[in-house]
Amino acid sequence: MEQTKFNGRTLVFMLFILCCLAGCKTTRKAETSKFPESTRYLSSKVRLTVPTKDAVFTVNGTMKLISGERMQLSFLMPIIRTEVARMEVTPEEILLVDRMGKRYVRATRKELK
């Protein structure tokens, strides 16, 4: 077996590498939710693409979810950002609202079957 000797240059190089690696840790820390009821809510952005005879129509929207209670999809007009359509789904019923055509449908799950 060969024994290696550490000279001053090797020791300084190892200290330099150790300092560089120590500086690589993140300053951000993961936190757990302090309020368990806040995990019941979810909100996200969605995009709906509808093919038509002439072109493809795409609208952006939002999805809001309250766990076990309600899901709401809302679609917005691209430039003006007004609501075009909304869909709300609960365990008992479904509500579809067409803001452009000024009509709506509310139906229970039994009626849909």
N, C-alpha and C positions, 0 to 999 in steps of 0.2 A: 504494500500500500504506500502510496505517495502522500506525503503531507504537503498541503499548500500553505504558503506563508502569505499573510495579508500585509501588504505594504501600505504606505500612506495613501497612495493613489487609489488602490482598491477600496480602502475604507471610506475615503471621501466619495467615491463613485457610488458605493452602496448606500451611504447616507443621503446622497442626492436622489437616488431612485426611491428610497423610503419616503423622503419628503414629498416627492412628486405624487406617489401613490396615496399618501395621506391627504393631499389636496384634491383628490378626485371624488370625494364623497359629496353627495348632494346636500343642499341646505333645506330642501323641502322635506316635510314629514307627512306621512299618511295619518289622517285623523279619523276616528270612528265618530259616528253620529251621536250627539248627546241627547237627541230627541228621537226616540224610536218611531214616533208617528210620522216623522218627515219622510221616511222611506216608503210610505204609502203612495206618494205622488211621483209621477213621471211625466216629463214634458219633452217633446222632440219636434224637429222639423221634418216634414215629409214632402215628397214631390209626386204628383200624379200626372202620368202621361196618357193621353187619350188619342188614339189614332182616328182620324176622320177620312172622308173621301179624298179631300184635297191635300191635307197636311197632318202634321202631328201637333196636338195642342197640349202644352205642359203648364200646369199650375202648381204653385208652391202652397204649403199650408202648415198647420201645426197639429200635433196629436197630444192630447192631455189624457192621462189615465189616473184614476183614483182606484186603488186596488180593491176589488170586490164590490165596487159601487157603480162606476161609470167610466166610459171611454168616449172621448169627443174628438172627432176629426173635423177640422175647419179648413176650407180651401179659399185662397185669396187671389184676386185678380192681379196679374203681373205688375202693371204700372201704377194703377190707382190704389192698390192694396186694400180694396174693399172685399168683404166676404161674398163669395159666389155660392158656396154650398156648405152645409154643415150636416154631420151625422153624429147622433148621440146613441150609444148602445148601453143599456142597463140590463141587469139580469132579468127584468120583467118585460121590457119593451124596447122598440127601436124607433127613433125619430129621424126622418130625413127632411131637410129643409132646403129648397131651391130658391135662393134669393133672387136670381135673375128671372125665373119664370113665375115668381111669387106664388109658390105652392109648397105644400108640405104633406108628409104622410107619417102618421103615428100608428104603429101596429104592435100588438103583443106577440110574444113568441108562438102562442097557439094559433093566432091568425095567419102567421107566416107559413105554418105547416099545412 
